[in-house]
Amino acid sequence: MKVAVLDDYQNIASSCTDWTRLPSWVRVDFFSKHINKENDLVLRLIDYDVIVGMRERTPFPKTVIDRLPKLKLLITTGLRNASFDLEAATLNGVTVCGTPTGGEGTTELTWGLIIGLIRNIPAEQELSKQGHWGTTLGGDLKGKKLGILGLGHIGSLVARVGTAFGMDLIAWSQNLTHERAQECGVQLVEKNILFEQSDILTVHLKLSERTKGIIGKNEIQMMKPSSYLVNTSRGPIIDEEALLEALKNRKIAGAALDTFNVEPLPMNHELFKLSNVMITPHLGYVTEESYKAFFDGVVEDIYSYIENNPVRVLNPEVLKSEFLRSMKK
């Protein structure tokens, strides 16, 4: 059995877990370089039985899955992956499994980005290295209005920290109720109020057809010129062109972005040219604790599949397929 572990940017996947727990006849290959083109991806993976994807770094749409006849098990780190076509996997008899997660890295990074923005930390660091000591004027968090788009697990933890900073918290999402908002110590407001009043607006939604582009030109135009936008969720939730226009023309004060429409972000991207943008390379979940949970789960997924008892199956319909029944004989 051949296993491919993709997008191992830091070259550390091999040391995050004990891969020797797998049978000796299982060969595991690690790939650190991201493959952008579908045809190149298929050619690289054509001989692999198991493929491990790191979150949404490499998509697996139908056009890829259909061309991988040897693929039996597709694994995503975490328990969901919007870029995996589960229906195509099921039709091809491919079992898709997830892994546990660990730590609260995204919540913590969100606050790192917020503080970095409002206190101009990246700019001050660079200017200090150049001999310019103390050149900008930051702001306080206390008394500022924190707008939270989405009050799920991460959004609720972000709210808890905002309360500790003495901020005024408001929130909105399509399914948010007054009861949930009260549980989190947050005031539920209408969508337009969220964008009009927030001093800092932070995004914590799952990517879906309903949330894709939910922050568009109209929403960004509602924001105050002094406001900041933070996204540690998923890039396509924000209309990137509309955001670029607003940042270039200073219609908002700035943005901190950890996720993008295309990752890795191309070096010639316009976002890199803007002084009012903080960019991190999708670091939200990139912690030692998360990676250990991910890759421990990967090994468990592979071992359990070999034992004909797959765990954390994301497309359970495949378990009833003729393909899997024939594999168990």
C-alpha positions as CSV (number, residue, x, y, z in Angstrom):
1,M,0.0,0.0,0.0
2,K,1.3,3.4,-1.0
3,V,0.4,6.5,1.0
4,A,0.9,10.1,-0.1
5,V,1.0,12.9,2.5
6,L,0.5,16.2,0.7
7,D,1.5,19.8,1.4
8,D,3.9,19.1,4.2
9,Y,5.2,22.7,3.9
10,Q,7.4,22.5,7.0
11,N,8.7,19.0,6.3
12,I,7.6,17.9,9.8
13,A,4.8,15.4,9.1
14,S,7.1,12.4,9.4
15,S,8.1,13.4,12.9
16,C,4.6,14.4,14.2
17,T,3.5,10.8,14.9
18,D,4.8,7.3,15.0
19,W,4.3,6.0,11.4
20,T,5.9,2.7,12.3
21,R,2.5,1.7,13.9
22,L,1.5,0.9,10.3
23,P,2.4,-2.5,8.8
24,S,5.8,-2.8,7.2
25,W,4.2,-3.2,3.8
26,V,2.7,0.3,4.0
27,R,5.0,2.9,2.3
28,V,4.5,6.5,3.2
29,D,5.8,9.4,1.0
30,F,5.8,13.0,2.1
31,F,5.4,15.9,-0.3
32,S,6.3,19.4,0.8
33,K,5.8,21.3,-2.5
34,H,2.2,22.3,-3.3
35,I,1.0,21.1,-6.7
36,N,-1.3,23.7,-8.4
37,K,-2.3,22.1,-11.7
38,E,-4.8,19.2,-11.7
39,N,-3.0,17.3,-14.4
40,D,0.3,17.4,-12.5
41,L,-1.5,16.3,-9.3
42,V,-3.1,13.3,-11.0
43,L,0.2,12.2,-12.6
44,R,2.0,12.5,-9.2
45,L,-0.7,10.5,-7.3
46,I,-1.8,8.0,-10.0
47,D,-0.1,5.0,-8.2
48,Y,-1.2,5.8,-4.6
49,D,-3.8,3.9,-2.6
50,V,-4.1,6.4,0.2
51,I,-3.9,10.2,0.0
52,V,-3.7,12.5,3.0
53,G,-4.7,16.2,2.4
54,M,-3.9,18.9,4.9
55,R,-7.2,20.8,5.3
56,E,-8.1,22.6,2.0
57,R,-4.6,23.1,0.8
58,T,-5.1,20.7,-2.2
59,P,-8.7,20.3,-3.5
60,F,-10.0,16.9,-4.6
61,P,-12.9,17.6,-7.0
62,K,-14.6,15.1,-9.2
63,T,-12.2,15.9,-12.0
64,V,-9.3,14.6,-9.9
65,I,-10.9,11.7,-8.1
66,D,-12.3,10.2,-11.3
67,R,-8.7,10.0,-12.6
68,L,-7.2,8.1,-9.6
69,P,-8.3,4.5,-10.2
70,K,-6.1,3.1,-7.4
71,L,-7.3,5.5,-4.7
72,K,-9.1,3.6,-1.9
73,L,-8.8,6.0,1.1
74,L,-8.8,9.8,1.1
75,I,-8.0,11.5,4.4
76,T,-8.4,15.1,5.4
77,T,-6.9,16.5,8.6
78,G,-9.9,17.8,10.7
79,L,-13.4,16.6,10.4
80,R,-14.5,18.5,7.3
81,N,-13.1,19.7,4.1
82,A,-15.1,21.8,1.7
83,S,-12.6,21.1,-1.2
84,F,-13.2,17.3,-1.2
85,D,-16.0,16.1,-3.4
86,L,-17.6,13.5,-1.2
87,E,-20.2,12.5,-3.8
88,A,-17.5,11.8,-6.4
89,A,-15.5,9.8,-3.8
90,T,-18.5,7.7,-3.0
91,L,-19.3,7.0,-6.6
92,N,-15.7,5.9,-7.1
93,G,-15.8,3.7,-4.0
94,V,-13.3,5.9,-2.1
95,T,-13.6,6.1,1.6
96,V,-13.1,9.6,3.0
97,C,-12.0,9.9,6.6
98,G,-11.2,12.8,8.9
99,T,-9.1,13.2,12.0
100,P,-9.4,14.8,15.5
101,T,-8.2,18.3,16.0
102,G,-6.2,19.8,18.9
103,G,-5.7,23.1,20.6
104,E,-7.3,26.4,19.9
105,G,-4.8,27.9,17.5
106,T,-7.2,29.8,15.3
107,T,-8.8,31.6,18.3
108,E,-5.4,32.6,19.5
109,L,-4.1,33.7,16.1
110,T,-7.2,35.8,15.7
111,W,-6.3,37.9,18.7
112,G,-2.7,38.0,17.6
113,L,-3.8,39.6,14.3
114,I,-6.3,42.0,16.0
115,I,-3.6,43.3,18.4
116,G,-1.0,43.4,15.6
117,L,-3.4,45.6,13.5
118,I,-4.5,48.0,16.2
119,R,-1.0,48.5,17.6
120,N,0.8,48.5,14.2
121,I,3.2,45.8,15.4
122,P,4.5,44.6,12.1
123,A,5.3,48.2,10.9
124,E,6.8,49.2,14.2
125,Q,9.1,46.2,14.2
126,E,10.4,46.9,10.7
127,L,10.8,50.6,11.3
128,S,12.7,49.9,14.6
129,K,15.1,47.8,12.7
130,Q,15.7,50.7,10.4
131,G,16.4,53.1,13.3
132,H,13.0,54.8,13.4
133,W,12.0,54.5,17.1
134,G,8.3,54.9,17.7
135,T,6.6,56.3,14.6
136,T,2.9,55.4,14.8
137,L,0.1,55.8,17.2
138,G,-1.9,52.7,18.1
139,G,-5.3,52.4,19.7
140,D,-6.9,50.6,22.7
141,L,-9.2,47.6,22.5
142,K,-11.1,48.6,25.6
143,G,-14.3,50.4,24.6
144,K,-14.0,49.4,20.9
145,K,-16.9,47.5,19.2
146,L,-16.0,44.0,18.2
147,G,-18.2,42.6,15.5
148,I,-18.2,38.8,15.2
149,L,-19.5,37.2,12.0
150,G,-20.4,33.7,13.2
151,L,-20.7,32.5,16.8
152,G,-19.8,28.9,16.6
153,H,-17.0,27.3,18.6
154,I,-14.3,29.7,17.5
155,G,-16.5,32.7,17.4
156,S,-17.7,32.1,20.9
157,L,-14.1,31.8,22.2
158,V,-13.1,35.0,20.4
159,A,-16.1,36.7,22.1
160,R,-14.9,35.5,25.5
161,V,-11.5,37.2,25.0
162,G,-13.2,40.3,23.7
163,T,-15.2,40.6,26.9
164,A,-11.9,40.3,28.9
165,F,-10.5,43.2,27.0
166,G,-13.6,45.3,27.9
167,M,-14.9,45.5,24.3
168,D,-18.5,46.0,23.2
169,L,-19.5,42.8,21.4
170,I,-22.1,42.5,18.6
171,A,-22.7,39.6,16.2
172,W,-24.7,38.3,13.3
173,S,-25.0,35.2,11.2
174,Q,-27.7,33.6,9.2
175,N,-28.7,31.2,11.9
176,L,-27.7,33.1,15.0
177,T,-30.4,33.3,17.7
178,H,-30.9,35.7,20.6
179,E,-30.4,32.7,23.0
180,R,-27.1,31.8,21.5
181,A,-25.9,35.4,21.5
182,Q,-26.9,35.8,25.2
183,E,-25.0,32.6,26.1
184,C,-21.8,34.2,24.6
185,G,-22.4,37.6,26.2
186,V,-22.9,39.2,22.8
187,Q,-25.7,41.4,21.3
188,L,-27.4,40.0,18.2
189,V,-27.8,42.8,15.6
190,E,-28.9,43.0,12.0
191,K,-26.3,42.3,9.3
192,N,-26.1,45.9,8.2
193,I,-25.5,47.1,11.8
194,L,-22.7,44.6,12.2
195,F,-20.8,46.1,9.3
196,E,-21.7,49.7,10.0
197,Q,-20.8,49.8,13.7
198,S,-17.9,47.4,14.1
199,D,-14.5,48.9,14.8
200,I,-13.0,45.4,14.3
201,L,-14.9,42.8,12.3
202,T,-13.7,39.2,12.6
203,V,-15.0,36.3,10.5
204,H,-15.8,32.9,11.9
205,L,-18.0,31.1,9.5
206,K,-17.7,27.8,7.8
207,L,-17.3,28.0,4.0
208,S,-20.3,26.8,2.1
209,E,-22.3,27.9,-0.9
210,R,-24.4,30.1,1.4
211,T,-21.4,31.9,3.0
212,K,-19.2,32.2,-0.1
213,G,-18.9,35.9,-0.9
214,I,-21.1,36.9,2.0
215,I,-18.8,39.8,2.6
216,G,-19.1,41.6,-0.7
217,K,-18.7,45.1,-2.0
218,N,-21.9,46.3,-0.4
219,E,-20.9,45.0,3.0
220,I,-17.4,46.5,2.9
221,Q,-18.8,49.8,1.8
222,M,-20.9,49.9,5.0
223,M,-17.8,49.7,7.1
224,K,-16.3,52.8,8.8
225,P,-13.0,54.2,7.4
226,S,-11.5,53.6,10.8
227,S,-12.5,49.9,10.9
228,Y,-10.5,46.7,10.5
229,L,-11.4,43.4,8.9
230,V,-9.9,40.1,10.2
231,N,-10.3,36.7,8.5
232,T,-9.0,33.5,10.0
233,S,-11.9,31.4,8.5
234,R,-11.8,30.9,4.7
235,G,-10.7,33.2,1.9
236,P,-13.8,32.9,-0.4
237,I,-16.1,34.2,2.3
238,I,-14.8,37.7,1.4
239,D,-15.0,39.1,-2.1
240,E,-11.3,39.6,-2.6
241,E,-11.6,42.2,-5.4
242,A,-13.9,44.3,-3.3
243,L,-11.6,44.1,-0.3
244,L,-8.6,45.0,-2.4
245,E,-10.4,48.1,-3.7
246,A,-11.4,49.2,-0.2
247,L,-7.8,48.7,1.1
248,K,-6.2,50.5,-1.8
249,N,-8.5,53.5,-1.4
250,R,-8.4,53.5,2.4
251,K,-12.2,53.0,2.6
252,I,-11.3,50.8,5.7
253,A,-8.3,51.2,7.9
254,G,-6.8,47.8,7.2
255,A,-7.2,44.0,7.3
256,A,-5.5,41.0,8.7
257,L,-5.8,37.9,6.6
258,D,-4.8,34.3,7.3
259,T,-6.8,32.7,4.5
260,F,-7.1,33.3,0.8
261,N,-8.9,32.3,-2.4
262,V,-5.7,30.7,-3.7
263,E,-3.1,29.2,-1.4
264,P,-0.2,29.6,-1.3
265,L,-0.8,33.2,-2.1
266,P,1.2,34.1,-5.3
267,M,4.2,36.3,-4.7
268,N,3.0,38.9,-7.2
269,H,-0.5,39.2,-5.5
270,E,-1.7,42.8,-4.9
271,L,-2.3,42.1,-1.2
272,F,1.5,41.9,-0.7
273,K,1.9,45.4,-2.0
274,L,-0.4,47.1,0.6
275,S,1.0,48.6,3.8
276,N,-2.4,48.3,5.6
277,V,-2.6,44.6,5.4
278,M,-1.2,41.9,7.7
279,I,-0.7,38.5,6.0
280,T,-0.1,35.2,7.6
281,P,0.2,31.9,5.6
282,H,-2.9,30.1,7.0
283,L,-1.4,29.6,10.4
284,G,-4.6,29.3,12.3
285,Y,-4.4,25.5,12.8
286,V,-0.6,25.3,12.4
287,T,0.5,24.4,15.9
288,E,2.4,21.4,17.4
289,E,-0.7,20.3,19.3
290,S,-2.9,20.4,16.2
291,Y,-0.4,18.6,14.0
292,K,0.1,15.8,16.5
293,A,-3.7,15.3,16.7
294,F,-4.0,15.4,12.9
295,F,-1.3,12.9,12.1
296,D,-2.0,10.6,15.0
297,G,-5.5,10.5,13.5
298,V,-4.1,9.8,10.0
299,V,-2.3,6.8,11.3
300,E,-5.4,5.6,13.1
301,D,-7.5,6.1,9.9
302,I,-5.1,4.1,7.8
303,Y,-4.7,1.3,10.3
304,S,-8.5,1.1,10.9
305,Y,-9.1,1.0,7.1
306,I,-6.7,-1.9,6.7
307,E,-8.5,-3.7,9.5
308,N,-11.8,-3.2,7.6
309,N,-13.2,-1.0,10.3
310,P,-12.8,2.6,9.1
311,V,-13.3,5.4,11.6
312,R,-14.5,9.0,11.3
313,V,-15.9,8.3,7.8
314,L,-17.2,11.5,6.1
315,N,-19.1,9.7,3.3
316,P,-20.7,6.8,5.2
317,E,-22.7,5.8,2.0
318,V,-19.5,4.3,0.7
319,L,-19.6,1.7,3.4
320,K,-22.6,0.1,1.7
321,S,-21.0,0.1,-1.7
322,E,-20.2,-3.0,-3.6
323,F,-16.6,-1.8,-3.8
324,L,-16.0,-1.9,-0.1
325,R,-17.8,-5.1,0.3
326,S,-15.6,-6.7,-2.3
327,M,-12.5,-5.3,-0.6
328,K,-13.5,-7.0,2.7
329,K,-13.8,-10.4,1.1
